[in-house]
Amino acid sequence: MPRRDGVRDTSTVTVLACELSEITDEHSAPIAQQLADGLILVIATRRQAADGTPIWLRVWRPGRWIYLAAFAARSAEEATAYARSGPAEMAKRAPDRWSLAALQSAAQTAIERFYYFERSRRVSSPPPARTAPERTPPPPAADARAHEAPGNGDAARRAAIARYDLADVAPPPVAAAQLVECLFVLALLRNNPRETLDIIAPIREHTLWLTPLADADDVLVAELRQRGWLRIDASSPIDAFDWDGLVPTAHYLVSVVWRLVLPADAPTPQHLMAAIEQRIAQRPWVEQWYAELSLLWAWLARMECVAYLELALADHALPFHAGEKTHHTIAKLLEHFTIGQIHNLIWRAARDAGARIRREPIAPQHAANTAVGALERMGDRALTEEWTVKSYRRDRRLEESTLSHIVFRLILRLDDPFAIRPDWKAFREMPVS
């Protein structure tokens, strides 16, 4: 599943999961027992597809996490055949007996985990480090926030939010800012759906993609906050925070409202945008900026490839979230291949992983992980055997993000960013139009 394509609102699937509550206690124990590590469960619901075909739930637990998907099938036999076309049933284990409430909670966790692109990321109240924050569960469901209802401490919580993010760090003047800071600020301002430039809407409300990958959104926002460009605005939703009574203890990066902090040489947001655009257009740059641009291109290209890898694996019902090994593998491939060529290799690796899970008794997560190793081996073979690797174009489900557009099109002026690697020597000598 791509980050923002397909199911933007999980309410439809949530309704299906809530129907687990209609399963009687007589059947809940056998269902819970089947959620042993590596097993698949097929559950009938009372909902139907548009053509009247019954809708079923496919629940599987490949390890620590539980995953869930909804699909239509005409009969129980057809649904079972579909659900088991992936990993074969493994030897049953004896898990702890789950209560019905725990089963429902697991189903809700499955939905949020499966549609990971909808999850907010929680960070602690001190300014975040310059690395991507850990992926953490989303805010509690609305029915679990009863203590946050209007009239029940809202005024005190509003006052606490106003005091939450008071830091002494100030952004540098535009004339002294690093290239990464300038481009991150410019991308955030351009992407902001609000007309007020100094107040940034929560990232989850942006209609355009800020960066190619949800994790990269976190990095961008955390970096700007670390360097003093952003502060959490007092108008942020109360449920964008974790609370200990009337004290906010943590916030969700994609759910809070951000306030732009202006540097000393830009009195208004309009002046700031104009100053950044003017400084970017002036050539030659300081030497440090050329090095930063090279690193920024490599980072963005890696995010583009990781986003496509997760999408390609999701097309085969293989849930996957890239970690350090995947990022390292793609970074090495980018030393020799274009983004589009790596997309070609990714498509092949995902196809092979999908075929493997249909013929071997392995868990979906394991099958997804094998795609990374296959991708690395294909890259090595392509270099050794001098393959002619065709460059793929951008998948229409993965739109060009605002930051990618600025770097690939505005700065580097690449006609096809997926088929062309930047020529850094030519870029240095490029005249300003």
ABEGO torsion letter per residue (X at the ends): XBAABEBABAAAAAAAAAAAAABBAAAAAAAAAAABBGBBBBBBBABBBAAGBBBBBBBBBAEABBBBBBBBBABAAAAAAAAAABBBBBBBBBBBBBBAAAAAAAAAAAAAAABAAABBBBBBABBBBABBBBBBBBBBBAAAAAAABBGBGAAAAAAAAAAABBBABBBBBAAABBAAAAAAAAAAAAABABABAABBBBAAABABBABABAAAAAAAAAAAAAAGABBBBAABBAAABBBBEABBABBBAAABBBBBBBBAABABAAAAAAAAAAAAABOBBBAAAAAAAAAAAAAAAAAAAAAAAAAAAAAAGBBBBBBAAAAAAAAAAAAABBAAAAAAAAAAAAAAAAAAAAABBBBAAAAAAAAAAAAAAAAAAAAAAGBBBBBBBBBAABBBBAAAAAAAAAAAGBABAAABBBBAAAAAABBBX
